[in-house]
């Protein structure tokens, strides 16, 4: 299963293929971060720090002829149907900052439930590479606490019933706050009225949240991290 959904010309890649993309030259105002070294560094740090988790998948995608990287590492524990995902992005063409987001995944449908406290954006300026390891370590330490929060939130939301009217009102709120697009609105409605997974047939706030995260898979990769975080804050933390 794959958390990584690629649109607008993105193609799947292996970790070794990331090393085949030419890294641009450093300038006075720009310091590139190698796609391959970023992926390798985050994988190593994650495996070192996430005690009790095992690597369950790693997915990479390249866009704009390799100028943009999007990736998800997934780690599983035996005591929950949630997985901890480390999502990250990078660019060589300065089209977006380096971003790291850590949160839970719902295994049955590969939906992300990213928690806003574990999102890091870093511009490609001097010393970005030097600070990256410290940033990643700090985020991963916090992530384990927040993973427990997401698991607790999931159980809480499963106990909050919601009818069609309540679901439609939330759809309008998400659209009005520019969290979902006009094209995603009917996807959420369809997912709510006709659930694709047995786990989400219960009429609960958790089921609705997963309809939203499923629809968010169609978000352009450059903004998908931010949209997931905003959806989590609006539906789960509100």
Number of C-alpha atoms within 10 A of each C-alpha: 11 15 23 21 20 19 14 9 9 18 17 16 16 13 17 11 15 20 14 11 16 12 17 14 9 13 10 7 8 17 18 22 20 20 29 18 14 19 24 14 14 21 17 11 14 22 14 10 13 18 10 11 16 16 17 14 14 21 19 26 24 25 18 14 11 21 18 21 28 26 24 23 24 25 22 21 16 10 7 10 13 25 26 30 27 26 25 23 25 29 25 25 13 14 11 17 17 22 19 23 26 31 29 28 25 19 18 13 16 19 24 28 28 30 25 19 14 20 20 17 15 16 16 21 16 15 11 17 17 9 11 19 15 10 15 20 16 12 19 21 14 14 24 18 10 21 22 15 15 22 17 11 15 19 12 14 19 17 14 12 13 17 11 13 9 12 21 16 11 17 21 13 15 19 15 11 13 12 21 25 16 9 11 20 18 13 16 25 19 14 20 23 14 11 19 13 11 8 11 21 15 16 19 18 24 24 24 31 24 22 22 27 24 18 21 25 20 17 20 14 22 17 10 16 25 17 18 26 21 21 23 21 14 16 17 18 10 6
